[in-house]
Amino acid sequence: MTLNEQFITLGLMFGCGWALGVVFDAYRVLTGQLRLPRLFIHLLDFVFWLTATLSVFRVLFYSNYGQVRLFVFIGLVAGCSFHYCFTTGITIKLVMWIVRAVKWLYKLLLRTIDLLVVTPIIWIYRMVIAILGFLAAAAMFLGKIMLQLLYPFKVVGMAILRFFLKRLGMEGLAVRWGNALKRGWVRFKAWLFDKK
């Protein structure tokens, strides 16, 4: 391995150490914000370090075909130390800003869905219920008026019917049938409302 290759590898390992520090800070902030269960955090730690190891080895393989030398570790430690001395505060602030931005966008999305979908559906539902209630009240009111308007015809019609039934001698039969119909109607209503 030439001196030039060693300096390139040292620079790449410095960059890897710095990147590991940045990613670890971001990972630490995110796991703190998400409040995950302890067991899940241990699993994520394992996945993080496995991924970090494989990524560093991939870069090392790219730069010097995977030869591990002392300057590889020196570069990693120097890059990580550089991050923790100079860029860790910026990284944490940036990640926290991104977390706040994502939370804000999530709340904005929920508000937008509420305003554009949920609220109109609730409003339409209430309007339909109000219109149906108004129509039912109007129908009942008009029905009562119609019954009051038809009452004189009922009285006259019943008088004419009684007159003809009396003339034909069927008044008693009509009374029995009328009483039977009333009893049947009362039983039907009682049966219908007992079912509910």
Phi and psi in degrees as a GROMACS rama.xvg file:
@    title "Ramachandran Plot"
@    xaxis  label "Phi"
@    yaxis  label "Psi"
@TYPE xy
-78.9271  166.579  THR-2
-63.7612  -37.1396  LEU-3
-61.9153  -45.0951  ASN-4
-62.8292  -36.9974  GLU-5
-65.8047  -40.8137  GLN-6
-67.3159  -38.8095  PHE-7
-63.2143  -44.1978  ILE-8
-63.9964  -42.2707  THR-9
-60.8531  -43.1051  LEU-10
-64.1804  -42.2897  GLY-11
-65.1181  -39.6359  LEU-12
-68.8798  -34.406  MET-13
-60.7064  -46.0855  PHE-14
-62.47  -39.8194  GLY-15
-64.0941  -42.6889  CYS-16
-62.1187  -43.145  GLY-17
-63.5945  -44.1651  TRP-18
-64.1447  -39.1994  ALA-19
-61.9629  -40.6052  LEU-20
-62.8529  -43.359  GLY-21
-63.0555  -48.3506  VAL-22
-65.8012  -38.2152  VAL-23
-66.0064  -41.0734  PHE-24
-61.8911  -44.4416  ASP-25
-62.1254  -42.7881  ALA-26
-62.5056  -42.7337  TYR-27
-63.5275  -43.5877  ARG-28
-66.2612  -43.0362  VAL-29
-65.5179  -42.0522  LEU-30
-66.6441  -31.0951  THR-31
-69.8264  -36.5112  GLY-32
-74.7209  -34.57  GLN-33
-79.7134  -19.4918  LEU-34
52.3183  59.6508  ARG-35
-81.9956  158.075  LEU-36
-63.2593  152.719  PRO-37
-57.5067  -44.3871  ARG-38
-61.5532  -40.3112  LEU-39
-66.9432  -35.7786  PHE-40
-65.1428  -40.3127  ILE-41
-62.3507  -40.3779  HIS-42
-64.3461  -43.2617  LEU-43
-64.9803  -36.8532  LEU-44
-58.6518  -46.0446  ASP-45
-60.9318  -46.1216  PHE-46
-63.7057  -40.1672  VAL-47
-60.636  -51.2647  PHE-48
-69.5325  -32.8164  TRP-49
-65.0619  -45.2952  LEU-50
-64.5448  -41.0119  THR-51
-62.4795  -44.5078  ALA-52
-62.1574  -46.1315  THR-53
-64.9749  -37.6817  LEU-54
-66.2471  -43.8755  SER-55
-63.4746  -42.3649  VAL-56
-65.7086  -35.114  PHE-57
-62.8786  -44.5546  ARG-58
-64.6772  -41.3745  VAL-59
-63.1153  -40.3174  LEU-60
-65.7819  -36.6844  PHE-61
-66.5941  -39.1952  TYR-62
-83.3853  -41.4454  SER-63
-141.845  31.4753  ASN-64
60.1984  31.0923  TYR-65
81.651  16.9814  GLY-66
-77.6933  122.626  GLN-67
-95.198  119.931  VAL-68
-127.638  171.758  ARG-69
-62.079  -37.5635  LEU-70
-68.2763  -18.7595  PHE-71
-63.2938  -47.8144  VAL-72
-69.4671  -36.1723  PHE-73
-62.3074  -42.3092  ILE-74
-64.077  -43.2084  GLY-75
-62.1499  -47.629  LEU-76
-65.2548  -40.9812  VAL-77
-64.3017  -42.7082  ALA-78
-65.1022  -42.5783  GLY-79
-65.9017  -42.2272  CYS-80
-64.3776  -40.7901  SER-81
-58.4321  -43.8867  PHE-82
-61.5847  -49.7957  HIS-83
-69.2926  -22.1379  TYR-84
-84.9761  -35.3994  CYS-85
-120.89  -31.2658  PHE-86
-118.621  2.11764  THR-87
-66.947  -39.4493  THR-88
-62.8133  -44.1486  GLY-89
-63.2126  -41.5884  ILE-90
-61.9065  -47.3651  THR-91
-63.8199  -43.3514  ILE-92
-62.2918  -41.4753  LYS-93
-64.4373  -44.4085  LEU-94
-64.7974  -41.3184  VAL-95
-63.8371  -38.757  MET-96
-63.4046  -42.1745  TRP-97
-63.3167  -41.8759  ILE-98
-61.6683  -45.2129  VAL-99
-63.3383  -39.3951  ARG-100
-64.6496  -41.7145  ALA-101
-65.1502  -42.5112  VAL-102
-61.6952  -42.3675  LYS-103
-63.342  -43.6891  TRP-104
-63.8096  -38.1796  LEU-105
-63.4151  -45.1484  TYR-106
-64.5849  -39.314  LYS-107
-62.9777  -41.1217  LEU-108
-62.9382  -43.8288  LEU-109
-63.009  -42.7464  LEU-110
-63.8335  -40.689  ARG-111
-63.6641  -45.0696  THR-112
-62.0781  -40.389  ILE-113
-63.0775  -45.0221  ASP-114
-72.1698  -37.5432  LEU-115
-91.8631  -21.7974  LEU-116
-119.503  -58.9485  VAL-117
-68.9005  -50.2575  VAL-118
-61.1643  -44.8892  THR-119
-61.8687  -37.5183  PRO-120
-64.4508  -44.4982  ILE-121
-63.1887  -42.4971  ILE-122
-62.6154  -45.2421  TRP-123
-63.0043  -42.2984  ILE-124
-60.133  -46.1963  TYR-125
-64.6321  -39.0263  ARG-126
-64.4572  -42.6277  MET-127
-62.5696  -44.2536  VAL-128
-61.998  -42.9313  ILE-129
-64.1912  -43.2306  ALA-130
-64.9616  -44.6492  ILE-131
-62.9626  -39.5256  LEU-132
-63.2116  -42.7065  GLY-133
-63.1477  -44.5313  PHE-134
-63.4049  -39.8025  LEU-135
-64.7321  -43.2229  ALA-136
-64.2639  -41.7254  ALA-137
-64.693  -40.6825  ALA-138
-63.6788  -41.9418  ALA-139
-64.7042  -42.2938  MET-140
-62.6285  -47.6865  PHE-141
-65.2166  -35.4509  LEU-142
-62.9937  -42.3072  GLY-143
-64.3362  -41.7669  LYS-144
-62.8154  -43.6915  ILE-145
-61.5077  -41.6341  MET-146
-62.8658  -40.2818  LEU-147
-67.9753  -36.8752  GLN-148
-69.849  -32.8002  LEU-149
-85.7164  -8.77097  LEU-150
-58.3798  -43.3618  TYR-151
-61.139  -36.5033  PRO-152
-66.7362  -34.4827  PHE-153
-65.1169  -45.7749  LYS-154
-62.4682  -46.9478  VAL-155
-64.9404  -43.6965  VAL-156
-62.3507  -41.6812  GLY-157
-66.2777  -37.7404  MET-158
-64.6555  -43.0403  ALA-159
-64.6837  -42.7377  ILE-160
-62.505  -44.1465  LEU-161
-62.3709  -39.7763  ARG-162
-59.7995  -47.9442  PHE-163
-69.3596  -37.3777  PHE-164
-66.3641  -36.9238  LEU-165
-66.6545  -41.1564  LYS-166
-64.6833  -37.3973  ARG-167
-85.6171  -8.40987  LEU-168
78.1867  23.5851  GLY-169
-113.065  20.6929  MET-170
-64.9341  -43.6122  GLU-171
-63.3014  -40.5941  GLY-172
-63.5574  -41.9351  LEU-173
-65.2275  -38.4933  ALA-174
-65.2151  -43.0558  VAL-175
-62.6591  -43.83  ARG-176
-63.7539  -42.4419  TRP-177
-61.7955  -43.8415  GLY-178
-64.4991  -40.0857  ASN-179
-63.4969  -41.0255  ALA-180
-64.5594  -40.8798  LEU-181
-62.2039  -46.2913  LYS-182
-62.1625  -42.16  ARG-183
-61.7757  -40.7361  GLY-184
-65.6776  -41.9528  TRP-185
-63.5348  -43.4338  VAL-186
-63.5222  -41.8176  ARG-187
-62.6533  -43.7542  PHE-188
-63.6722  -41.7054  LYS-189
-63.8634  -43.0918  ALA-190
-64.1638  -41.8776  TRP-191
-65.118  -43.5487  LEU-192
-78.804  -25.3105  PHE-193
-71.3197  -28.7888  ASP-194
-66.4309  -35.7277  LYS-195
